[in-house]
Amino acid sequence: MRIGLYFGSFNPIHNGHLIIANHVAEYGNVDKIWFVVSPQNPLKETKSLLNEYDRLHLVKLAIQDNERFHASDIEFKLPRPSYTIDTLTYLSEHFPQHQFKVIMGSDSFQNIGRWKNHDVLLRDYELILYKRPGFEVTGTNSNVTMLAAPLLEISSTYLRTQIRDKKSIRYLTPDIVADYIHENRYYL
C-alpha cells in the first residue's frame, strides 16, 4: 500500500490541512494519507503547543468520516525531537509491506538542507510537494512530485489568535473540531 505521510504539529488542524490532504489523496498516487502528529518539531518553538494527545484527538475528529485518512501517533513513541528520517526509518522497518511518501509544502522543501540526513531522505523516499506561493522549487530529482493543490491562506497560528481574541473559527476548521476546542477552552 502507498501511504502519504503528512507530518505536522496540527496545532490545531484546520481546513487548509484537510484540503491539501484530500488533493494529495486524489492526485498524489497514494492509497491512504496518515496525518503524523509531531510532538516536537526541532525547527519550531514548543511553548504554544497543545498537548500532543489533545492535538491527535482533534485530528481524529477532523478526519473521522474519511476512510482514506488515518491519524498517527507514531512519533509519540520515538525519541524527541522528531526527525522525519528517523520516523521513516522506523516505519519502513516495521511496515515493509507499505511504500511511504512524504507530503510537504514547497516552503518546507526549501529548508530541507537543514533536515537531519536530508540526503538519505531525498535518495530513498518519494516526496509529494504542494506549491506554496513565493516558494518555487527547481532542480528536483525523480523522487519529487509537484502538485498544485488548492490552498487557503489560513494557518494554525491564525486560528490560535482568533481563539485568544474570542473570535469565531467556524468555517476555518471542521465544526466538530471548533466545538471541541471551545468546550475544552484550548488555546486561551
BELRA-V913762 format. One record per residue. RES is the residue in three letters. SS is DSSP state (H for helix, E for strand, L for the rest). PHI is phi as a letter, one per 30 degrees, with the letter a starting at -180 (NA if undefined). Layout:
BEGIN
res	ss	phi
RES	SS	PHI
RES	SS	PHI
END
This chain:
BEGIN
res	ss	phi
MET	L	NA
ARG	E	c
ILE	E	c
GLY	E	d
LEU	E	c
TYR	E	c
PHE	E	d
GLY	E	l
SER	L	d
PHE	L	h
ASN	L	c
PRO	L	c
ILE	L	d
HIS	L	b
ASN	H	d
GLY	H	d
HIS	H	e
LEU	H	d
ILE	H	d
ILE	H	d
ALA	H	d
ASN	H	d
HIS	H	d
VAL	H	d
ALA	H	d
GLU	H	d
TYR	H	b
GLY	L	c
ASN	L	h
VAL	L	b
ASP	L	c
LYS	E	b
ILE	E	c
TRP	E	c
PHE	E	d
VAL	E	c
VAL	E	d
SER	L	c
PRO	L	d
GLN	L	a
ASN	E	d
PRO	L	d
LEU	L	c
LYS	L	b
GLU	L	d
THR	L	c
LYS	L	d
SER	L	c
LEU	L	d
LEU	L	d
ASN	L	e
GLU	H	d
TYR	H	d
ASP	H	d
ARG	H	d
LEU	H	d
HIS	H	d
LEU	H	d
VAL	H	d
LYS	H	e
LEU	H	d
ALA	H	d
ILE	H	c
GLN	L	e
ASP	L	c
ASN	L	b
GLU	L	d
ARG	L	d
PHE	E	c
HIS	E	b
ALA	E	c
SER	E	c
ASP	L	c
ILE	H	e
GLU	H	d
PHE	H	d
LYS	H	c
LEU	L	c
PRO	L	e
ARG	L	c
PRO	L	d
SER	E	d
TYR	L	c
THR	H	e
ILE	H	d
ASP	H	d
THR	H	d
LEU	H	d
THR	H	d
TYR	H	d
LEU	H	d
SER	H	d
GLU	H	d
HIS	H	d
PHE	L	b
PRO	L	d
GLN	L	d
HIS	L	c
GLN	E	c
PHE	E	c
LYS	E	b
VAL	E	c
ILE	E	c
MET	E	a
GLY	E	d
SER	H	d
ASP	H	d
SER	H	d
PHE	H	d
GLN	L	d
ASN	L	c
ILE	H	d
GLY	H	d
ARG	H	d
TRP	L	d
LYS	L	d
ASN	L	h
HIS	H	d
ASP	H	d
VAL	H	d
LEU	H	e
LEU	H	d
ARG	H	d
ASP	H	c
TYR	L	b
GLU	E	d
LEU	E	c
ILE	E	c
LEU	E	c
TYR	E	c
LYS	L	d
ARG	E	c
PRO	L	e
GLY	L	i
PHE	E	b
GLU	L	d
VAL	L	c
THR	L	b
GLY	L	i
THR	L	d
ASN	L	c
SER	L	d
ASN	L	d
VAL	E	c
THR	E	c
MET	E	c
LEU	E	b
ALA	L	c
ALA	L	d
PRO	L	d
LEU	L	c
LEU	L	c
GLU	L	d
ILE	L	b
SER	L	b
SER	H	d
THR	H	e
TYR	H	d
LEU	H	d
ARG	H	d
THR	H	d
GLN	H	e
ILE	H	d
ARG	H	d
ASP	L	d
LYS	L	h
LYS	L	c
SER	L	d
ILE	L	c
ARG	E	d
TYR	L	i
LEU	L	c
THR	E	b
PRO	L	e
ASP	H	e
ILE	H	d
VAL	H	d
ALA	H	e
ASP	H	d
TYR	H	d
ILE	H	d
HIS	H	d
GLU	H	d
ASN	H	c
ARG	L	h
TYR	L	d
TYR	L	i
LEU	L	d
END
